[in-house]
Amino acid sequence: MKYLFVSWLFVSLGTVVLGQDYPIYTLEQVRFAQADTVFGLDLSKQKLDELPEEICRFKALKYLNVSRNNLNELPGFLDSLTQLESLDAGKNKFTVFPTAVCRMHQLSTLVLNRNDFSSIPDCIRYAEKLVFIDLWDTPVYTFPDGLSQLSELRKIDLQGVKYGPTFQDQLKSKLPGVEILMDLPCDCME
């Protein structure tokens, strides 16, 4: 009966993210939860400079939102979250692409919008299940060949950054079959 009540409490306290069929909790809500029952965690808007290692105990985690913090890197321990499918790390302080993402082999959705890095490392090829990458308003100008090796990749959002027409054409030819959302081309970067 106690576990039934705790389960009901978590379901009623958690929020559900559109497209997810499981509740999303804050860290405070799951401090004493059974770790294998937590599939979604929201650490957004917490003014975090680093992520608490405590999140590693949630091995069944599928969704992690760490957006709108002060993170400038993602810790290596995140690769222990082997079930993670969706990571939102938008609007942080990344000046370099967080390479911990390259070790997240189950990741299908990656949100890194509104950050300040200019290149994606070639190790991105190891995040082989990526379907969607959101880089909106992130000034990325270097795209590695490893992106073209992501056979599941279907969509990249690059809106918010002005690219020239030649650059846009080259990127589209490098990634056939991938929907690339970009603003209208300009003559600002050729």
C-alpha positions in Angstrom: 0.0 0.0 0.0 2.9 2.4 0.8 4.4 1.9 -2.6 1.0 2.4 -4.3 0.6 5.7 -2.4 4.2 6.8 -3.3 3.6 6.0 -7.0 0.3 7.9 -7.0 2.0 10.9 -5.3 4.8 11.0 -7.9 2.3 10.8 -10.8 0.3 13.6 -9.3 3.3 15.8 -8.6 5.2 15.2 -11.8 4.5 17.0 -15.1 4.3 15.4 -18.4 6.3 16.6 -21.4 4.5 16.6 -24.7 5.3 13.4 -26.6 6.5 11.6 -23.4 4.3 9.0 -21.7 6.0 9.3 -18.4 6.0 12.1 -15.8 8.9 14.6 -15.5 10.1 15.3 -12.0 12.3 17.8 -10.2 15.3 16.4 -8.2 13.5 17.4 -5.0 10.5 15.3 -5.9 12.6 12.1 -6.5 15.2 12.4 -3.7 13.7 9.3 -1.9 12.1 7.6 -4.9 13.1 4.2 -6.2 15.7 5.1 -8.8 14.4 2.6 -11.4 11.0 4.3 -11.4 12.2 7.7 -12.6 12.2 8.2 -16.3 12.2 12.0 -16.6 14.1 14.7 -14.7 13.9 18.5 -15.0 16.8 20.5 -13.6 16.1 23.6 -15.7 16.4 27.1 -14.3 18.3 26.1 -11.2 21.4 28.4 -11.7 23.6 25.3 -11.7 27.3 25.6 -12.6 27.6 21.8 -12.5 25.3 18.9 -12.5 24.9 16.9 -9.3 26.3 13.4 -9.5 23.2 12.2 -7.7 21.4 12.1 -11.1 23.5 9.0 -12.0 21.5 6.8 -9.7 18.5 7.1 -12.1 19.7 4.5 -14.5 16.3 4.3 -16.2 16.3 8.0 -17.1 15.1 8.7 -20.6 14.6 12.5 -20.5 16.9 15.0 -18.8 16.3 18.8 -19.0 19.3 20.9 -17.8 18.4 24.0 -19.8 18.6 27.6 -18.6 21.5 27.0 -16.2 25.1 28.3 -16.1 26.7 25.1 -17.3 29.9 25.4 -19.4 30.4 21.6 -19.7 28.6 18.3 -19.3 30.2 15.9 -16.8 31.6 12.6 -18.0 29.4 10.7 -15.6 26.3 11.4 -17.8 27.4 8.5 -20.1 26.3 6.2 -17.3 22.7 7.1 -18.1 22.6 4.5 -20.9 18.8 4.8 -21.4 18.8 8.6 -22.0 17.0 9.4 -25.2 16.4 13.1 -24.9 18.7 15.8 -23.5 17.8 19.5 -23.3 20.9 21.6 -22.4 19.8 24.7 -24.2 20.5 28.2 -23.0 23.6 27.5 -20.9 27.2 28.8 -21.2 28.8 26.2 -23.5 31.6 27.8 -25.5 32.8 24.3 -26.7 30.5 21.5 -27.8 29.9 19.2 -24.8 31.7 16.0 -26.0 30.0 13.9 -23.2 27.1 13.8 -25.8 29.3 11.7 -28.1 29.2 8.9 -25.5 25.4 8.9 -25.2 24.6 6.1 -27.6 20.8 6.0 -27.1 20.3 9.8 -27.4 17.7 10.6 -30.1 16.9 14.2 -29.3 19.6 16.8 -28.5 18.8 20.4 -27.7 21.8 22.7 -27.4 20.2 25.9 -28.6 21.2 29.4 -27.5 24.8 28.4 -26.6 28.0 29.9 -27.9 30.1 27.2 -29.5 31.1 27.4 -33.2 31.9 23.8 -34.1 30.7 20.2 -33.6 33.4 17.6 -33.0 33.7 14.6 -35.2 33.0 12.3 -32.3 29.3 13.2 -32.8 29.3 10.1 -35.1 29.2 7.9 -31.9 25.8 9.3 -30.9 24.4 7.1 -33.5 20.7 7.2 -32.6 20.4 11.0 -33.0 17.2 11.9 -34.9 16.9 15.6 -34.1 19.5 18.2 -33.1 18.4 21.7 -32.1 21.1 24.3 -32.5 18.8 27.3 -32.9 20.6 30.6 -32.3 24.0 28.8 -31.7 26.7 30.1 -34.1 27.9 26.8 -35.4 30.0 27.1 -38.6 32.0 23.9 -38.6 30.1 20.6 -39.3 32.2 17.4 -39.3 31.9 14.5 -41.6 30.7 12.5 -38.6 27.3 14.1 -38.9 26.7 12.4 -42.3 27.4 9.0 -40.6 24.3 9.5 -38.3 21.9 7.2 -40.3 19.0 8.1 -38.0 19.4 11.9 -38.3 16.3 13.5 -39.8 16.3 17.1 -38.7 18.6 19.9 -37.6 17.4 23.3 -36.5 20.0 26.0 -37.4 17.7 29.0 -37.4 18.8 32.2 -35.7 22.2 32.2 -37.4 22.8 33.8 -40.8 24.6 31.6 -43.3 25.4 32.5 -46.9 23.8 30.6 -49.8 27.0 28.7 -50.7 27.4 27.5 -47.2 23.8 26.5 -47.0 24.0 24.5 -50.3 27.2 22.8 -49.1 25.7 21.7 -45.8 22.5 20.5 -47.5 24.6 18.4 -50.0 26.7 17.0 -47.1 23.5 15.8 -45.3 21.0 14.6 -47.9 17.8 13.3 -46.4 18.1 15.6 -43.4 15.7 18.4 -43.0 17.8 21.5 -42.2 15.9 24.5 -40.8 17.8 27.7 -41.6 17.0 31.4 -42.0 17.0 32.8 -45.5 20.6 33.1 -46.8 22.5 36.3 -46.6 25.7 37.6 -48.2 27.3 37.9 -44.8 29.3 34.6 -44.8 30.7 33.4 -48.0 
